[in-house]
Amino acid sequence: MTLYTAATPNGIKVSMALEVLGLPYKVHHLDLSSQAQKQPWFLEINPNGRIPALTDTLPNGSPIRIFESGSILLYLAERYDKDRRISFEAGTHEYIEMVSWLFWQNSGLGPMQGQANHFRRYAPLEVAEKREEVYSYSLGRYQAETKRLYGVLESHLGRKEASLFLVGDKVTIADLSVLGWVLFADWAGVGIDEFPHVKAWEERVCRIPGVIRGTEVPKKTLDLRHMAASEKDEYARNAAAWIVGNGGKEEGS
């Protein structure tokens, strides 16, 4: 298997799953700042031109490509997680619940928090004189929706007194999918301390062997989380300059 990835919330979901399962894989680090994800060779793997993507070989020897993080996680669980270490048997109540939370992240938390990230951190800074009027509504909208979704997660985890994870009594691909974004809550302006059940869950999942290793593929991502405010501002300025230079195009993850 080859994982095509970068150090983003979506990228580390898959590397966490691969590390927890202990599967052998190669890593191809795409430099998003150079638009590597839009090159023709990569569009053959993911026509949408975003990371992560995975290539593998089926038992009959034919090559296969898988793109979209949720799809990749389901593929890994269905093909390689025979012992159900991070999944449940298809058709069970737990499996259906797991898939529901997986789609909740992919259709809700990720897109909303990603937009909050953009307007808070990456919006072009040279239009600062217009920033307040142009971006305040957008930032407020996406931050509010992100915080609402964290509230949904907080309520769910708070009700599950007998369980430590999103579904049942073990970590699953749903937990890993959600964790990829929760690890960077503060990057979007969401204070994780406001959600104690989520914070405790985050700490539990991070203690699972392989999870932290997965966040370091292809390079450490948690460094972003623990940056000082001044460092985050500098990182954001550089990112905003790059976005402007690429015509306002998104990162590709």
ABEGO torsion letter per residue (X at the ends): XBBBBBBBAAAAAAAAAAAAAGBBBBBBBBBAAAGAAABAAAAAABAAGBOBBBBBBBAAGBBBBBBEAAAAAAAAAAAABAAGAABBBBGBAAAAAAAAAAAAAAAAAAAAAAAAAAAAAABBAAAAAAAAAAAAAAAAAAAAAAAAAAAAAAAAAAABAABABABEABBBAAAAAAAAAAAAAAAAGBBAAABAAAAAAAAAAAABBGAAAAAAOABBAAAAAABBAAAAAAAAAAAAAAAAAAGGBBAGX
